[in-house]
Amino acid sequence: MNYQELTTNFFINSIDKTSRFMKFISWNVNGLRAVCGKGFSEVFTTLDADFFCLQETKMQEGQLDLAFPGYQSYWNYAEKKGYSGTAIYTKHTPLSVTLGLPDEIVSSMSDNGWLGMNTEGRVITLEYEKFYVITVYTPNSQDGLKRLNQRMTWDDAFRLYIQKLDAQKPVLVCGDMNVAHEEIDIKNPKSNRHNAGFTDEERAKFTDLLNAGFTDTFRHFFPDTPDIYSWWSYRFHAREKNAGWRIDYWLCSNRLQSQLLSAKIHTDILGSDHCPVEVEVAL
């Protein structure tokens, strides 16, 4: 049985009949302007999500007028041009919108050496009556792990942030989290052991995040399914060989597990070095 056959909807009889079935998509587009020339609008329309979350938009305000009927959009731009950035398209008007991390959390992390964590457009939070939706573009530790210390600071700050939200109402968080959690999530674990995205430190922080009360929705449905990835290097024909990493996620508060309906990784969708990841939830 192949992965596509495994990817089926799971109907949960215990779901509140007043709940709405919602589809959530996350995609690191590696430059939204570039991917718009590679069929982005067609993919967006075909997937028909309630929430379509983007990372690495690499844009400044006013550089692209991309609207879709029935959707409103929210953007967080990096101060540095052509770098980072996040966005969310949604069919549902939020109660509130928060860009970045709260000032008190950033200030609490100042002793760890990164006061500028809110200058790179990495987080958007939408609040709804029953839940929060967050898109995040987690910093890369970079070649030689020269940004690993900042990455550790970020992971602590972000975990603290979503824990505080989770104390109020359930959270759905997605994005390029720049870590392959377990060996099953990467094609070549042994040769990448000390590379950015698969260090012991980064993997441990991701474990801490899950242990703080969150579920990796893909592994919830497919705990032992190998060779399904969401990112492939542009080098060495990696995508053709499926030499990839699963570094894009939908996480949810543990108490939403019974409301999860399905999870997918759209490995067939091109246009970026990442592919979209999906979860369906009854909310």
N, C-alpha and C positions, 0 to 999 in steps of 0.2 A: 504494500500500500504506500503510495507516494504522499508527499506533504500536502499537495492540493486536495487529495482525497481525505486526508486527516483533518483538514481545515473545514469543519462543519459547524453549524450553529448549534448551541446547546440550550435547549429550552428548560427553564427552571420553573417548576410548578409552584414553588413557594413565593414567586415574585408578586408583589403587590399589584393588583390589577389596574390600579390608577397610575402605575409607572409608565414612562415613555421609553421606548427602545431607541437609543441614541447611538450613532456611529461617530467615532473619534479617529481622526487621521493625524499622524505626525510625519513630517518629512524635512530632513536637512537638504535644502535645494542647492547648496553650494553656489549661491549667486542667483537671486530670483530673476534678474533681468536676463541672465544667460539661459535659464531653464524655460523662460517664456518663449524662447525661440525653438524649444525642443518639445513642444506639445503640452506644456503645463496646463493650459486652460482646458484642454480635452481631458486630461487626467482628473483635474479638479471636478469637472462636470460629471464624468463617469463614476467617480467614487461617491459623489453625492453625500458628503458627510455633514453631520450637524456642526462639528467643530473640525476645522482644518488648520493645524498648527504648523508653523514653519520655523526653521532655524537656519542660521547663516545666510540671511537675506542679502547681506553685503550692500546695503542701500542707505541713502540719506533721504530725508523727507522731501517729497516733491520730485524724485527721480523717476517714478513710475506710477501711472494711474491705472491700477488694476482692480476693477470692481466686478462683482458677480451678483446678478439679481437674487434678492432674498437674503443676502449676506451683509453683515457689517464687519468692519475690520479694525484691528487694534495693532499698533506698531511700537516697537522699542528699538531705537537706532543707536548704534555705537557712535561715540564722539569721533573716532578714527574713521576716515572715509574708506569705503570698500571693504569693511571688516565686520564680522560677527553680525549681530542683529537678529531679532525675532519678530514674529507676527502671528496673529490668530484671526481667521475668518470664522464667523459663527452665524447661525440662523437665529440665535436666541440672545435677546438683549440682557446683558448682565446687570446685577445690582450695583456692582462697583468694578473698577479696573485699577490694578496696581502695576506699575512698571518698576522693575528692579526689586531689590531686597529692602526691607525696612531699615531706616537709618540707625535704629538702635542695635540691630544685628551687625550692620557694617561697623559701627563704632566699637562694638564688643570684640570684634576681630582685629582691631587696628594694631594691637601688640604683635600680631602674627605677620605684619608686614604688607598688608594689601588694602589700602584705603580706597583704591580705585575700582573696586569690584562692581560698582554700579555705573561705570562709564562705558561699558562694552555692549549694552543692549541685550543682556543675556536672559532676562526673565520677564514674562507677562503673566499676571494672575487675573482671572475673571471669577467673580463671585456670583453664585446663584442661590436660590432659596435652599436647596438641598445639598449643594456640593460646591467645591472649587475646581476650576480647571487651570492648570499651569503648564506653560511651555518653557523649556530651559535649554540653553546651549551651554553645556558645561565646558570650562576652559580645558584646553589640551595641555598636557605637561611638556610637550615639545621635545625636539631632538635633544639628546643628552640629558633629558629630564631637568632642563634648566628652569622650568616653571613648576616643578613638582611641589615646592613649598607653598606657592600660591594656590595650587590645585588642592592641597590638603586643607588650607584655610577655607577655600570655597566650599568644599564638600561638607565641612563642619557647619558653616553658615547656612548653607541651603538645607541641610537636614534639620537644623534648629528651626528654620523658617517653616518648613512644611509640617513639622511636628506641632508647632503653635496653631497652624491652620486646622490640622487634623483634630485638635482638641475642641474645635468649634463645630465643624461639620466635615463629612468625608471629602477626600482629596483625590483627584485624578491628575497625574503629572506625567508629562511626556517630554521627549526630546532626545537629542544627541547627547548622551551622558558620557561619551568618550571613555568608556571602559567596557571591556568584555569580561563579564563577571566570573565565569567558570571556564574550564578548558573546553567544554562542549560548545562554547560561544565563539571559538576562534579556530581557524583551520590549522594553524601551526603554533600550538601553545609553547612548545619547548624552545623554539628559536626566538619567540617574542617575549620571553619571561621578564626581561629587564627593559622592554621598550614601553614608551608612553602608551597608555591605554590597557596595559596588561601587567603592570607592576604589582607586587604584593601589596603595596601601600594603597593603590587605587582600588584594587579588588576588595581589600579589607574595609575601606570606607563605604563601598557599595553594599557589602554585607551589613555594616552598621546601619545603613539607610533602611534596608529591608527589615532588619531586626527592630527598628524603631516603629514598626507597625504597618509596613507596606508590602504589597504583592507585585511581583513581576508577572504581568498578566499573560504573556506568551508562555512562560514556563508553568504557569498555573494549568494551562490546557495541554502543553506539550513538554512535560518535564524531562523526557529522555530523547527528544527528536534532535539528531545531529545535522550538521551541514546546512543550516538555515541561517543566513547572515543578512545584515542590513547595510554593510559598507564594504567596498572593495577598492583597493588602491588603483589608481590609473596606470600604474607601472606593471610591467611583466605579465600583461594580459590576465590580471588577477580575477576579473569578473568572469572571463571565459572559462577559467579553471576553477571557479568558485572558491578561490583562496581568500575568504573574507573574514569579517568580524561582525558579531552582533553587538552593536554599541548604541542602538536606537531602541527606546523603550516606551511602553505605557505601563506605569505603575499606578496602583490604587490603594487606598486605605484598606486594611485587611477586612473591615466589616462590610465592604462592597463585594467580597468574593462570591457570595450567593447570588449577586445580581449581574455577574459577568455572563455574557452570552456567547462570545466568540473572540478569537484573536487571530490576526493574520500578519504576515510579512510579505509585502507585494514585490517579490524578487524579480518579477517579470517587467516591472515598470522602470524605464530608463529615463535619462535626462540629467541625472546627478550621479556622483560616486556613491551616494546613499540611495536607498529605496524607501517608499512609504511604509509605515507600520500602523496597524489598525487594532482597535478594540471596539466591541459593541457591548453596551451596558444598559440595563433597565434602571431608570432613575425617576 
